[in-house]
Every structure is written in C-alpha cells, then in structure tokens.
Amino acid sequence: MSVQSSFASENIKVSGGELAHRLMMLLVPIWIAGGALVMFEPSPYELVFLAVFACALMGGLPISRRTNNFLMAILLFIPPAFVAILQMKYSTLSKGMIFTTVTVFLLITGYFIANFVAEKPYERMRLINKAYLFAAVFAASIGALAYLGLMPGKDLFLRYGRAKAFFKDPNVFGPFLILPAAYLVQRILLGNPRKMFMNAIWFGIIAVGVFVSFSRGAWGHLFLTVILVFILNFKLEATPRERIRMIGLALSGVIALVLAILGLLMIPEVAELFKQRASLIQSYDGGETGRFGRQAWGYALALNNPLGIGPWQFDQMLVTEQPHNTYLKVFLDYGWLGGGAFVWLILMTLWRAIASLAIASPNRLLMIPAFATFLPLIMEAAIIDIDHWRHLFLVMGIIWGVSAGYDVIDGKKDERRLP
C-alpha cells in the first residue's frame, strides 16, 4: 500500500510540474507582448511575469551553468544598491526602495530569459519573436495612427506632439521597436523570398513608428542596427549568391525608405518637428546645467560618494533633471559597487555576444539581430537613462541564453533556420 501511495504521489508531482511548464509556455508570449503596454505601473508586463516566474519555479526550469555570471552580477548588485538608499536626503525611503526593487526585478527578468532561451534556443526564440513582433507592430500602428490624427483619443498616445503609443515617453517607445525590426531585416535578407513582401510590410510599419516617435536616439539606433544586421549576415552567413541578392535588396530598401520619409515630410507639421529634432544639439544639451554640463558635474559627485546618493536625488540638487547618462546614473543611484556590478553585467553581455558571433553555429543567426540591437542600445545609454527599460534586460537575457545554448543541438548543422 505504501509503495502504491509513493507511485501515486510521484505521478501527482510529475503532472503538477508538467502543468506548470505548459502554463509557463502559454504565459511567456503574453508577458513579452505586454511589454508594449506600460503606460501605468505596475504594468501587465510586471504582473504576468510574476505568474511566469512562479510557473518556472514549480515546473523546474533548468538553470544553465553558463548563466552563473549573470546571477553573480545580480547578487553583487543587490547589497550596495539597497545601502545607497540609506544615503537619500531629498526623497522618501519608500520611493527609493520601490525604484531599486524594480531594478532588481528587471535584472531577474533578464536572468529568467537567459535560462529560458538556453534550454531550447531556436524554439524559444521563435516564440519570443512572434510575441515581440505582434507587440511592436501593434504599438507602431497605434503610434503612427495617433500622430497622423487617424484615430479617436489620439492625445492619449502622444507626448510633446510625438508618438508614444502605450508608453510614457516617446524616447522609450522608439527603441522598444528595434529588436523585432532587426529580426525582420534578417528574414528579408536571408529568408524565404515568398515571405519577403509580408516581412517588408511589418518592417515598414515599425520603421514609421520609430520615425514618428521623433526620438533622435531611436532613429540612430534603427539605422545602426540595420547596418549591423546587414554587415554581419553578409560576412558571416550569406552565400555568394545571397550576397548579390542582399546588395540589390539594400539598394531597393534605401530608395523605399527615402521615398517614405519624403512622403511624411510633405506634411507641414511633420516637416517642422523633424527639423527641430534632427538637430544634433538641442537647446537643453548645452550650458552648465544642460545635458552634458550636468553629466560633468555628476561624475565629480559620484567620485565623492562611494556609497552613492540613492535614486531620485540628482534632480533635486544642482539641476531639476536626471543625468541622462546610464553609466553615471547607476554609480549615483547604487554606489560604486552597485554601479560597478551593473556595468560589469553590460560588459560581460557584450563580450559574450562578440565571442559567440565568432563561433560557426546554427544559433549564430539568433545572435546577430540581438547583438545588432544591443550594441547601439548601450551606446545610447551614454545620452539617456535606460536602466529601467524593460527591453534592455530582455535583449541581455536573449544574448546570454543564445550563447549559453550553443551546446544544444537545435537542428542539423547544414540546415539554416531563421527564428
């Protein structure tokens, strides 16, 4: 009787774990798509992830040893980051606790994605890409339609006359669209020619969304990402015949893009805002309290405060704005050790991506768009605060997961499959 009870108990455990795993697989695309709905906090992205994470714990998501350094960076980050809260002078302790807890939460989302992707890189990235593409096309459509005045309640989706869709800021909305755009460009260049037209349509919608965000960082980000995707696929993956095709597609794409931008610029309001935003130096960039002046002052402040000054302090001091430099901000908000752990994670992620691109593998196709998105993103971090951008941690997790999953046979070596 005891033996039968033991077997019955074991069957319940297995079925319970399997149910949790299936539920996790159902919730992950919903969670990813929820990244486009962050007008209010906590957003669906945060709430659904709690359910995803609970399912992962109950379902026994395997932890790859190759993601150990990611976890180490999180563990090194937490103590000094919370110590920095105690240094706050101009805000409440609860506000600082919430801010730092959100940072830790986002780091955990990246660590989860790393292990989720590492288990089955191609299958999991295909799932993520489908959900992210849906979210990006949806958000870009809402932003573009609102900007052009073609939908009711358009003011809800605009800020400062710029499209933001369901985001709080156009400067976050624009960069959010880049990763799926990168995978679409790769599909157009190397994918099935019969699907090229539809992929080009999706890319065009996303590109318009990026344009109407009027974020200079997003414009540059998209441009650099597309160039990197083209160069890396051209050098590392394309056959001689495909390279000829890629050159023709690139020329056609440039012409189509120029014509689309010229068409938008024929609208007087668009042309005026484009003229303002296209300037490299804005009025708020220069001067002692401008973007670059306050960054110089911020570095001196960080050097004199090894424990940090805590979140929400910098804009209460010499100036009334944040430093708009992530690398400076993390040292101010989390102290030398916390900021160092954050920057170390970024550098490790960059190194893993570069090292992985040097390895001939079926998974290299997964890495190229992720790296092409991540490199401009961390460059953009020098001129804007991105430490709470949800998609930053998603991209980092993808890079760690794809590189950690290189020992997984995800298809025949001579078979190339795009996610």
Sequence and secondary structure as in RCSB ss.txt:
>XXXX:A:sequence
MSVQSSFASENIKVSGGELAHRLMMLLVPIWIAGGALVMFEPSPYELVFLAVFACALMGGLPISRRTNNFLMAIL
LFIPPAFVAILQMKYSTLSKGMIFTTVTVFLLITGYFIANFVAEKPYERMRLINKAYLFAAVFAASIGALAYLGL
MPGKDLFLRYGRAKAFFKDPNVFGPFLILPAAYLVQRILLGNPRKMFMNAIWFGIIAVGVFVSFSRGAWGHLFLT
VILVFILNFKLEATPRERIRMIGLALSGVIALVLAILGLLMIPEVAELFKQRASLIQSYDGGETGRFGRQAWGYA
LALNNPLGIGPWQFDQMLVTEQPHNTYLKVFLDYGWLGGGAFVWLILMTLWRAIASLAIASPNRLLMIPAFATFL
PLIMEAAIIDIDHWRHLFLVMGIIWGVSAGYDVIDGKKDERRLP
>XXXX:A:secstr
 HHHHHHHHHHHHHHHHHHHHHHHHHHHHHHHHGGG  SSSS HHHHHHHHHHHHHHHHT    GGGHHHHHHHH
HHHHHHHHHHTT SSS HHHHHHHHHHHHHHHHHHHHHHHHHHHSHHHHHHHHHHHHHHHHHHHHHHHHHHHTT 
STTGGGGEETTEE TTSS HHHHHHHTHHHHHHHHHHHHHS GGGHHHHHHHHHHHHHHHHHTT HHHHHHHHHH
HHHHHHHHHHHT  HHHHHHHHHHHHHHHHHHHHHHHHHHTSHHHHHHHHHHT SS TTTSSTTSHHHHHHHHHH
HHHT TT   TT GGGTTSSS  S HHHHHHHHHHHHHHHHHHHHHHHHHHHHHHHHTS  TTHHHHHHHHHHHH
HHHHHTTTS  TT HHHHHHHHHHHHHHHGGGS  S TT     
